[in-house]
Amino acid sequence: MGVTGSPNGALSYTKFLFVLLRVDDDAAGARLRAAGASIARGFSNDYDIDGTRETQPFETIQFLVRAGDTPAAGPEPHASALALARYAVQVSSKYRPRLEEIDEELRRRLGDAADVVTVNGAVRPPRYTSAEMHEYADRRSPARRNGRLVRNAIIVPISKTSAWWQMGPLERQTFFYPHVDGDARCPVKGHAMAAASGIPVLSRRLFHNPDGYQREGEWDFITYFECEDHGLPVFDEVYAALRNPAENPEWRYVIEGPVWKGKRVLRW
């Protein structure tokens, strides 16, 4: 198992817990609701988030329910279980052991009624950025709002290939800006401009694997989006553009996970 990158330097931690009920009946639903109520104690519910406040809650929880039919599983073995999950919860804290306790408690309370798939993340200082990039992307992004106004959540886990991590940091940074593609020998948009239509519509958060990159059976990153209903087709447009190497050559180095789309809910 190779590890690239340092596990240090995290600003805060998050856990996405995906729940697959083995039998989706009334008894299992009651058990799930009771487990959700239990793990929520002491956490601020992100359904009521107000991103305009200067001081944000220290520990948060957010409940999600998958929208629509079960999507196709991704290429990684651990992607199948994630794609099949109907329920998910995100818990965040600056104290990582607190999240481990929540993970254990949820599994214990659900017992044999469900399987739980965990994906860990950490917020880190931005890497491939500049004052111009901040002005172009970050300042134009919408502030997070509560789940009554912004109902949709999209979770996208990805990893990068070994070839990506073998590049130097400055070479990797090039892929996020307009540049001349070394393979095609022609100008390309790069990541930021390929995603331009989503900047004012999609609230985006990036989480790194807190233990490093290139870990077997784990994802390097989780990208989390929130949007209103009219933002869903915009997300699909942006995601298609990012997956097009003619616009965004970075995608040649991406290992895709399943795209999980759900609704933000006050509780399960």
ROLUM-693012 format. One record per atom (N, C-alpha, C): x, y, z. Coordinates in steps of 0.1 Angstrom, whole numbers, plus 5000, padded with zeros to 4 digits. Layout:
BEGIN
XYZ
...
***
This chain:
BEGIN
500849885000
500050005000
500950125000
500850204989
501650324989
500950444994
501750535001
501150655006
501950775001
501350864995
501950994990
501351104997
502151195003
501551315009
501551295024
501551405032
501551395046
500151395052
499851315063
498551315069
498351445078
499451515080
499351635088
498851755081
498551865089
498151985082
496652005080
495851905086
494351925084
493852035093
492852105087
492152215094
491052155102
490352055097
489251985103
489051855096
488151775102
487951635097
486451615094
486151525085
484751485082
484751335079
483551285081
483251145078
481951135070
481951065059
480751035052
480450885055
479250865061
478850725065
477650685056
477850595047
476850545038
476150425043
474850425044
474150315051
473350235041
473550105041
472850015032
471949925041
470649945042
469749865050
469649725043
469749625050
469749485045
468249455041
467349495049
465949485046
465249625049
464749685039
464249825040
462749815044
462449775057
461049765061
460849865073
459749855079
459349955090
460349935102
460649815105
461449785117
462849845115
463449825103
464749875099
464750025099
463650085094
463550225093
463550285107
462750225116
462750275130
464050265137
464850155134
466150145140
467050245134
466950275121
467850375115
467550515121
466250545123
465850675128
466350695142
466250585150
466750595164
468250605164
468950535155
470450555155
470850695151
470150755141
470450885137
470250985148
469150975155
468851065166
469951055177
470450935179
471550915189
472850975185
473250955173
474551015169
474551165167
473351225166
473151365164
473351445176
473351385188
473451455201
474751525202
474651655205
475951735206
476351795193
475851765182
476251825169
475151925165
475652025158
474852125152
474352065138
473052075136
472452015123
472752105111
473452055101
473852135090
472652165081
471552105083
470252135076
469952285079
470352335090
470052475094
471152565092
472152525084
473352605082
473052745077
473852845081
473852975076
475253015073
475653005060
477053025057
477453175058
476553265060
476953405061
477453445075
477253355085
477653385098
479253385099
479753475107
481253475109
481753355116
481053315127
481453205135
480553085131
481152975127
480452855123
480552745134
479552655135
479552555146
480852475146
481252425157
482452355159
482252205153
481152145156
480852015152
479452005145
479451945133
478151945126
477851805121
476551795118
476051665113
475051695102
474951615091
474051635081
473551505076
472151495075
471551365070
471151385056
471351275048
471051275034
470251145030
469451155020
468751045015
468951045000
469350934994
469650924980
468450954971
468651024960
467551064951
467550974939
466350934935
466250854923
466650704925
466950644913
467250504913
468750484917
469050364920
470450324923
471350344911
472450424912
473350444901
474250324899
474850324887
475750214884
477050234893
477550114897
478750124905
479950164897
480950214904
482150254897
483150144896
484350174890
485250064887
485950004899
486050074910
486750024922
485849934930
486349824936
485549724943
484749784954
485349884962
484549944973
483550054968
483550074955
482550174950
481150114949
481049984947
479749924946
478849954958
479349924970
478649944982
478250094984
479150184981
478850324982
477650364973
477750314961
476750354951
475350294955
475250184962
474050124965
473350184978
474050264985
473550314998
472450414995
471350395002
470150485001
470350605011
470950575023
471050675033
472550715035
472750835039
474150885042
474050985053
475151005060
475251105070
476751165070
476851295071
478151355072
478351415085
479451375092
479751435105
481151505104
481251625110
482451705109
482851755122
484151755125
484751805137
486151835136
486751925144
488151945144
488851835152
488151755159
488651645168
488351515161
489351455155
489051335147
488551215155
489151185168
488551075175
487051085178
486551205179
485151225181
484351155169
484851175157
484151115145
484350965145
485450905150
485550765152
484550705161
484250785172
483250735181
481850735175
481550835166
480250835159
480150715150
481250685143
481250575133
480950445141
481650425152
481450305160
479950295166
479450415170
478150415176
477050375166
477250435154
476250405143
476250265140
477350205138
477450065135
476849975146
477150015158
476649935170
475149935170
474650055168
473150075170
472350005158
472950005146
472349945135
472549795135
473649745140
473849605142
473749535128
473049425128
472949345116
471849395107
471249505110
470149565101
470749635089
472049665089
472549745078
474049725077
474649755066
476049775064
476349915063
477549955068
477950095068
479250105061
479350195051
480550225043
481050365047
482350375052
482850495057
483850555047
483750685044
484750755036
485250875044
486550885047
487050985056
487651105047
487551225053
488051345046
488651445056
489351535050
489951635058
489951765050
489751875057
489852005050
491352055052
491952095041
493352135041
493452275034
494552345036
494752475029
494752445014
494252535006
494252514991
495652504986
495852414976
497152394970
497352474957
496452444947
496552494934
495752624932
496252724938
495452844939
496352964937
495753084936
496453214935
495453314938
495853444939
494953554942
493953564930
494453544918
493553544906
492553434906
492953314910
492053194911
490953224922
491453274933
490453304944
489453404939
489853504932
488853604927
487953544916
488453454908
487753394897
486753294902
487153214912
486253094916
485753114930
486553134940
486053134954
485153244957
485453364953
484653484956
483253484949
483153404938
481953404931
481053284935
481553194943
480853074948
479753114957
478553054957
477553094966
477853044981
477353124990
477553085004
476552965007
476952885016
476052765020
474852825027
473652755023
472452795029
471752665034
470652685041
469952575048
469252485038
468952365043
468452255034
467052285030
466352385035
464952415030
465152495017
466152565015
466452645003
467252574993
468252504998
469152424989
469052284993
468352204985
467952074990
468851964985
469651984975
470351884968
471851874973
472351754974
473751724978
474251624968
475451644964
476151554954
477551524960
477851394961
479151344966
479851274955
481151314952
481951264942
483351224947
483551094950
484851044954
485751014942
486951054942
487951024931
489350994937
490150934929
491550924932
492350974920
493550994921
494451034910
495450914908
495850904895
496750794892
498150814897
498950714896
500350724901
501150824892
500750834879
501450934871
501251074876
500051104881
499751234886
500651274898
500851174907
501551204919
503051204916
503451154905
504951154901
505251294895
504351374891
504651504887
504951594899
505751704896
505951804906
504751894908
504751954920
503552044923
503252144913
504252214908
504052314898
503552264885
503952144881
503452074869
501952044871
501651994882
500251954885
499352084885
499852194890
499152314891
498752364877
499552334867
499252384854
497852334849
497452224853
496252164848
494952234852
495052324862
493952394867
493752534860
494652564852
494652694845
494552674830
494152774822
494252754807
495752734804
496052644794
497352614791
497452544777
498552514772
498752434760
498952294764
498052204760
498152064764
499352004757
500251934765
501451874760
501251764751
500151694752
499851584743
499151624730
498151714731
497451754719
498151874712
498951944719
499652064714
498752174710
497652194718
496752294715
496252354728
495652474727
495152544740
493952464745
493952454758
492852394765
492352484777
491152464781
490552544792
491252524805
491452394809
491952364822
490752344831
490952294843
489952264853
489052374856
489552494859
488752604864
487852654854
488352674842
487452734831
486452624826
486852504826
485852394822
484652394831
484952424844
483852424854
483152564856
483452654847
483052794850
481552814852
480652744844
479252754846
478752714859
479452634866
479052594880
479452674891
480352764889
480952844900
479852924907
478953004900
477953084908
476753004912
476652874909
475452794911
475752684922
476952624922
477252504930
478052544942
477652514954
478452534966
479352414967
480652424967
481552314966
482552314978
482752184983
483752174993
484652044989
485952064991
486851954988
487451895000
487451765001
488051695013
489151605008
490251605015
491351525012
491351395021
491951285016
492051175025
493051215036
492551205049
493351255060
494651175062
494751055057
495850975059
496850965048
496651045037
497551055026
496851005013
497550995002
497050964989
497550824985
496950764975
497250644969
497250524979
496250534988
496050424997
495050324992
495450194992
494650094986
493250084992
492250074983
490950064988
490350194994
490950304992
490550434997
490550534986
489750644988
489750754978
490750864982
491350934972
492251044975
491451164980
490251184973
489551314975
488051274975
487251364982
485851364981
485451514978
484751534966
484251664963
482751664967
482351754974
480951764979
480251894974
479051874968
478351994962
476952004968
476552124969
475152154973
474552254962
473252234959
472652324949
471152324950
470552424945
469052424943
468752334931
467452314929
467052214919
467552254905
467552384902
467952434889
469452404887
470152384898
471652354897
471952214893
471052124893
471351984890
471751964876
471052024866
471552004852
472852084850
473152184858
474352254857
475552164861
475252094872
476252004877
476651894866
475551844860
475851744850
476651804838
476351924835
477051994824
478552014828
478752054840
480152084845
480851944846
480251844851
480951714852
481351664839
480451674829
480751624815
481951704810
481951834812
483151914807
484451874814
484351854827
485551814834
486051674829
485151584825
485551454821
486051454806
486051564800
486451574786
487951614785
488851524782
490251564782
490651674772
489751694762
489951804752
489851944759
489051944769
488852074777
489652064790
489751954796
490351934809
491351814809
492551834804
493451714804
493751654817
493451724828
493651664841
492951534843
491751514836
490951394838
491651264833
492651284825
493451164821
494051094833
494151164844
494851114856
493851084867
492551084864
491551064874
490950924874
490850864886
490050734887
488750774894
487650754886
486350804891
485650704900
485050764910
484150684918
482650704914
481750644921
480350664918
479850804922
479050874914
478451004918
477150974926
477151014939
476050984948
475251114949
473951114944
473051234945
471951204955
471751304964
470751284974
470151414978
469151404987
468451524993
468951545007
469151675011
469451705025
468151695032
468151635044
466951615052
467351655067
466251695074
466451735088
466951615096
466351505093
466651375100
466251265091
466751145094
466351025087
464850985090
***
